[in-house]
Structures are given as structure tokens and as C-alpha cells.
């Protein structure tokens, strides 16, 4: 089976290791390419002509990939981006599995208010997913003006408020969708003393070890959800969408250092 891998592929990153693992486990022959946006349509046509099933799309070309798709699945959460393409006789189908990957990790938490930290693509995924599933959202970002612009785009989807501090009071979930925590010793300024005993903490930041954000929540006895779990499901769903074949999650979990019984 041949599958394109479109975008910045960094073999030693956690995402790169996970991609390599799923390609090997699924016996996929990859075609790697990181091109400029205008080159994406021609490359997709070339791969399709070569008999590839589809393409796995990595940053920064997900918006360009979405524009190539003639039909788009999961439109409600597509966000104008595609992390998977499937080539068919009827044309190119686009998918975005990020929302489903995130929801798979938080679906068991009773809807209430979520404190979402950040205003980038990860925050957008979290907010849209939560609002669509009955949650209210409280937004915090280091730049309040950016939060307000971001929040205005979400206002029609549900209740969105703005926070001057990363205060989890009354929140059932705290989502770190900022890059804070990618390096050891840094973390967003969450006021954990205001978190309730049933508050859960989710971190989009990917590290080989538990992030400071999750460690702080864990020390207070709170439920923690590692971003690697989300990446595992998001990637598996993306490859399944591109190939129309079932993916073994265990290979991805091993590559990400996630315990088999976690």
C-alpha cells in the first residue's frame, strides 16, 4: 500500500516517531514530500496517478490540503484544514480527525465549563469540539486581545467567556493548548489552588515525560490526560481515513512511550 506523507516530517520528533511506527505496522510504502502550498494540487494528482491510496498531511500544509479536497468529511470540525486525504475514482476526499482524537480523550467527562489556554489551532480544535458537545468555554491567552478576536469567531457556537487569569474556578476541565511546557521547566500560569477536586487537566504539549502542567495537576490529585494519547488516536484515525484500513494503535503507543495498560 502506497501513502503520501505531505508536510514537515521530522523523524526524531514524537510525531515523526509515531508516523514511522504506524507506517511500518500497516506495511505502508510512504512517499515523503514537503513542498510549498501552490505545489500541493500537482503533487496530489501525481501521487494519485502513481496509485497511492491517499495522503497523511502534517503541518504546515493542512490548509492547502483542505483546498484540494473535492468533498470534506467531518465538516463541522474541519477548521479549513485536512490531516488526511483519500484518493478515489470520484475525486479527492478530505478529513480532519483532530476533533475526534481530542474528543476520544474527554468524552467521559460530564459537560460543564472548560478553561482553554491559548488561541491557536489546538485551542480552536478544543473549543469547537467542546462547544459542539454541550460545554461552555472560558478562554485565557497571554494576549487578551488575541483571545477576544479568537472568541468572537466562536460566539455563535455556544457560551464563550474571557479570563484575565488562568483561573480554573468552576471548571470541570483545563486544556493547555499553548506551547508552554514544550521545554522543561515552563508551564502556563494556572492557579491550581482554585481548581475543584473533580477538575481534569488535558495537555496538547507533547513530551517524552509528563509535562509540568500535568504534574502540577497530578500533585493535587486531579485527573490528567496526556497529549500523546490524543495524538495516538488522531493519527490512527487519519491513516484509517486515508487508507480505509484499520490501524493497530499499539504500535503508535509504543513509539510514543505510552504504557500498554494506560
C-alpha positions as CSV (number, residue, x, y, z in Angstrom):
1,X,0.0,0.0,0.0
2,X,1.4,3.4,-1.0
3,X,0.6,6.5,1.0
4,X,1.8,10.1,0.6
5,X,3.2,12.0,3.7
6,X,2.8,15.6,3.0
7,X,4.4,18.4,5.1
8,X,7.3,18.7,7.5
9,X,8.4,15.3,8.6
10,X,10.8,15.3,11.5
11,X,11.8,11.7,12.2
12,X,13.1,12.3,15.7
13,X,10.1,14.2,17.0
14,X,7.3,12.4,18.8
15,X,5.0,13.0,15.9
16,X,7.7,11.7,13.5
17,X,8.3,8.6,15.6
18,X,4.6,7.9,15.7
19,X,4.2,8.3,11.9
20,X,7.1,6.0,11.3
21,X,5.6,3.4,13.6
22,X,2.2,3.4,12.0
23,X,3.6,3.2,8.5
24,X,5.8,0.2,9.4
25,X,3.0,-1.5,11.3
26,X,0.5,-1.1,8.5
27,X,3.1,-2.1,5.9
28,X,2.7,1.2,4.1
29,X,5.2,2.4,1.5
30,X,5.5,6.2,2.1
31,X,6.1,9.0,-0.4
32,X,7.5,11.9,1.6
33,X,7.2,15.5,0.3
34,X,7.4,18.9,1.9
35,X,6.5,21.4,-0.8
36,X,5.1,24.9,-1.0
37,X,1.4,25.5,-0.8
38,X,0.9,26.1,-4.6
39,X,2.6,22.8,-5.4
40,X,0.2,20.7,-3.4
41,X,-2.5,20.2,-6.1
42,X,0.0,19.0,-8.6
43,X,1.7,16.7,-6.1
44,X,-1.6,15.2,-5.0
45,X,-2.5,14.5,-8.7
46,X,0.9,12.9,-9.2
47,X,0.6,10.6,-6.2
48,X,-3.0,9.7,-7.3
49,X,-1.7,8.8,-10.7
50,X,1.0,6.6,-9.1
51,X,-1.6,4.6,-7.4
52,X,-1.3,6.0,-3.8
53,X,-4.4,5.4,-1.6
54,X,-4.2,8.9,-0.2
55,X,-2.0,11.1,1.9
56,X,-1.3,11.8,5.6
57,X,-0.9,15.6,6.0
58,X,1.4,17.2,8.5
59,X,1.9,20.9,9.4
60,X,2.2,23.4,7.8
61,X,0.2,22.1,4.7
62,X,-3.1,21.1,6.2
63,X,-4.9,24.2,5.0
64,X,-3.5,23.7,1.5
65,X,-4.6,20.0,1.6
66,X,-8.1,21.0,2.5
67,X,-8.4,23.2,-0.6
68,X,-7.5,20.3,-2.8
69,X,-10.4,18.1,-1.4
70,X,-13.5,18.0,-3.6
71,X,-15.5,16.6,-0.7
72,X,-14.8,17.0,3.0
73,X,-15.9,14.7,5.8
74,X,-16.4,15.9,9.4
75,X,-17.2,19.4,8.0
76,X,-18.4,20.7,11.4
77,X,-14.8,20.3,12.8
78,X,-12.8,20.6,9.6
79,X,-11.5,24.1,10.6
80,X,-10.4,24.6,7.0
81,X,-7.7,22.0,7.4
82,X,-7.2,18.4,6.4
83,X,-4.8,15.9,8.1
84,X,-5.8,13.1,5.7
85,X,-6.7,12.8,2.0
86,X,-8.1,9.8,0.3
87,X,-7.8,9.4,-3.5
88,X,-10.8,7.8,-5.2
89,X,-12.2,7.4,-8.7
90,X,-14.7,10.1,-7.6
91,X,-12.0,12.6,-6.6
92,X,-10.1,13.6,-3.5
93,X,-11.8,13.3,-0.2
94,X,-10.6,15.3,2.8
95,X,-10.7,14.5,6.5
96,X,-9.8,16.2,9.8
97,X,-9.6,13.8,12.6
98,X,-8.2,16.2,15.2
99,X,-11.6,16.9,16.8
100,X,-12.4,13.2,17.1
101,X,-9.0,12.5,18.5
102,X,-9.4,15.1,21.2
103,X,-13.0,14.1,22.0
104,X,-12.0,10.5,22.4
105,X,-10.0,11.6,25.5
106,X,-12.6,13.9,27.2
107,X,-15.9,12.4,26.2
108,X,-16.4,10.7,29.6
109,X,-16.1,14.0,31.5
110,X,-19.5,15.5,32.3
111,X,-20.0,18.7,30.3
112,X,-19.6,21.9,32.3
113,X,-17.2,24.8,31.8
114,X,-13.7,24.3,30.3
115,X,-10.8,26.7,30.8
116,X,-9.0,26.6,27.4
117,X,-5.5,28.2,27.4
118,X,-4.3,29.5,24.1
119,X,-5.7,30.9,20.8
120,X,-4.0,28.9,18.1
121,X,-5.0,25.7,16.1
122,X,-5.0,23.4,19.1
123,X,-7.2,25.8,21.1
124,X,-9.6,26.1,18.1
125,X,-9.9,22.3,18.0
126,X,-10.6,22.1,21.7
127,X,-13.1,24.9,21.7
128,X,-15.1,23.8,18.7
129,X,-15.2,20.2,19.9
130,X,-16.3,21.2,23.4
131,X,-18.9,23.7,22.3
132,X,-20.4,21.2,19.9
133,X,-20.8,18.7,22.8
134,X,-22.6,20.9,25.3
135,X,-19.6,22.5,27.1
136,X,-19.1,26.2,27.9
137,X,-15.7,27.7,27.3
138,X,-13.6,30.2,29.3
139,X,-10.6,31.4,27.2
140,X,-7.3,32.6,28.5
141,X,-4.3,33.7,26.5
142,X,-1.2,35.8,27.4
143,X,-2.5,38.4,24.9
144,X,-6.1,39.2,25.9
145,X,-6.8,41.0,22.6
146,X,-5.9,37.8,20.7
147,X,-8.3,35.8,22.9
148,X,-11.1,38.3,22.1
149,X,-10.6,38.0,18.4
150,X,-10.5,34.2,18.6
151,X,-13.5,34.1,20.9
152,X,-15.6,36.3,18.7
153,X,-15.3,33.7,16.0
154,X,-16.7,31.0,18.4
155,X,-19.5,33.1,19.9
156,X,-22.2,31.8,17.5
157,X,-21.4,28.2,18.6
158,X,-22.0,28.5,22.3
159,X,-21.2,30.3,25.5
160,X,-17.6,31.8,25.4
161,X,-16.2,34.0,28.2
162,X,-12.8,35.6,28.6
163,X,-10.4,35.2,31.6
164,X,-7.8,37.8,32.7
165,X,-6.1,35.0,34.7
166,X,-5.7,31.2,34.1
167,X,-8.3,30.7,36.8
168,X,-10.0,27.2,36.8
169,X,-12.7,28.1,39.3
170,X,-15.9,26.3,38.4
171,X,-14.3,24.4,35.6
172,X,-14.5,20.7,35.0
173,X,-11.6,20.7,32.5
174,X,-8.5,22.7,31.9
175,X,-6.9,22.4,28.5
176,X,-3.4,23.6,27.8
177,X,-3.4,24.5,24.1
178,X,-0.4,26.8,24.4
179,X,3.2,25.8,23.6
180,X,4.1,26.4,27.2
181,X,5.6,23.2,28.5
182,X,7.4,22.1,25.4
183,X,10.6,22.9,27.2
184,X,11.5,21.6,30.7
185,X,10.7,24.0,33.5
186,X,8.0,26.0,31.7
187,X,4.2,25.8,32.1
188,X,1.2,28.1,31.8
189,X,0.3,30.1,35.0
190,X,-2.8,28.1,36.0
191,X,-3.9,29.0,39.5
192,X,-4.3,25.3,40.6
193,X,-5.4,26.3,44.1
194,X,-8.7,27.4,42.6
195,X,-9.4,24.1,40.9
196,X,-12.1,21.8,42.2
197,X,-11.3,18.2,43.2
198,X,-13.0,16.8,40.1
199,X,-11.3,19.0,37.6
200,X,-9.4,17.2,34.8
201,X,-6.3,18.6,33.0
202,X,-5.5,17.9,29.4
203,X,-2.3,18.9,27.7
204,X,-1.7,19.2,24.0
205,X,2.0,19.6,24.5
206,X,4.0,16.5,23.6
207,X,6.9,15.4,25.7
208,X,8.5,12.1,26.4
209,X,7.8,12.7,30.1
210,X,4.9,14.2,31.9
211,X,4.7,18.0,31.5
212,X,4.9,20.4,34.4
213,X,1.3,21.4,33.7
214,X,0.1,17.8,34.1
215,X,2.5,17.2,37.1
216,X,1.1,20.2,38.9
217,X,-2.5,18.9,38.4
218,X,-1.5,15.4,39.4
219,X,0.1,16.6,42.6
220,X,-3.3,18.0,43.5
221,X,-4.9,14.6,42.9
222,X,-6.6,15.7,39.7
223,X,-7.3,13.6,36.6
224,X,-4.6,14.1,33.9
225,X,-4.8,13.4,30.2
226,X,-1.5,13.3,28.3
227,X,-1.4,14.8,24.8
228,X,0.3,11.7,23.5
229,X,-3.0,9.8,24.0
230,X,-4.8,12.3,21.8
231,X,-2.0,12.2,19.1
232,X,-2.2,8.4,19.0
233,X,-6.0,8.4,18.2
234,X,-5.8,11.4,15.9
235,X,-3.0,9.8,13.9
236,X,-4.6,6.4,13.8
237,X,-7.9,7.9,12.6
238,X,-6.1,9.9,9.9
239,X,-4.3,6.9,8.5
240,X,-7.6,4.9,8.6
241,X,-9.3,7.8,6.7
242,X,-6.6,7.9,4.1
243,X,-6.3,4.2,3.5
244,X,-9.8,2.9,4.5
245,X,-8.0,0.2,6.6
246,X,-7.9,-0.5,10.4
247,X,-4.8,0.7,12.2
248,X,-3.2,-1.1,15.2
249,X,-2.9,1.6,17.9
250,X,-0.4,-0.4,20.0
251,X,2.4,0.4,17.5
252,X,1.8,4.1,17.9
253,X,1.5,3.8,21.7
254,X,4.9,2.1,21.9
255,X,6.5,4.8,19.7
256,X,5.1,7.5,21.9
257,X,6.1,5.8,25.1
258,X,2.6,5.2,26.3
259,X,2.1,2.2,28.6
260,X,0.1,-0.6,27.1
261,X,-2.2,-0.8,30.1
262,X,-2.7,3.0,30.4
